[in-house]
Amino acid sequence: MVYSMKVIFAQGNPEPHYEKTRHNTGFMVLNALAKDSDAKWVTKTKLQAHIAEVSISGTKTLLVKPTTFYNDSGMSARAVVDFYKLDAKDDLMVLHDDLALPFGTVRVRKKGSDAGNNGIKSLNSHIGPDYTRMRIGIWSEKRDLVDDADFVLSKFSSSEAKKLRDDIIPYSIGLIEQFVSSSLTVTSHKILDK
């Protein structure tokens, strides 16, 4: 049976104390989308993921949060792609935070290198580099004061958290909707005013 399905796969760390950290920006977007759709998260142990099913533009769409740690997320992505017999190039969008992009910048690309992101490195090694990715910028001046690991595992400031909730997450959800309905412009990006 052939049917249309899309998967939105976010990178992040599964344990509760990572919940509001910069590295979990992708999870925050999916949590908001699931909440908006009244979707329930279900743990799929074989797929190493929490999955919520939503309908976007009449298309069955799975929201996937891996239960692996960020740097091993490729294992979950491989399991999901294989289980649902997906074509990663057409059916998969990956959301991840990006240390190289200023906070408030959201970019979409069709494929690319890992650019030093260990989570993307894991994905590329397990499913190849051909999938749509949404890069959500997390860089701020604070980044220059601490090392990368401490910065990505730190929480957003209250003003950043508000901007994330009010602007960045809704904008990102709009891009997901465009991806599912095949109307996404892959070079689109937006720099949101602070």
Secondary structure, 3 states (H helix, E strand, C coil): CCCCEEEEEECCCCCHHHCCEHHHHHHHHHHHHHHHCCCCCEEEHHHCEEEEEEEECCEEEEEEEECCCHHHHHHHHHHHHHHCCCCHHHHEEEEEEEEEEECCEEEEEEECCCCCCHHHHHHHHHHCCEEEEEEEEEECHHHHHCCHHHHHCCECCHHHHHHHHHHHHHHHHHHHHHHHCCCCCCCCEEECCC
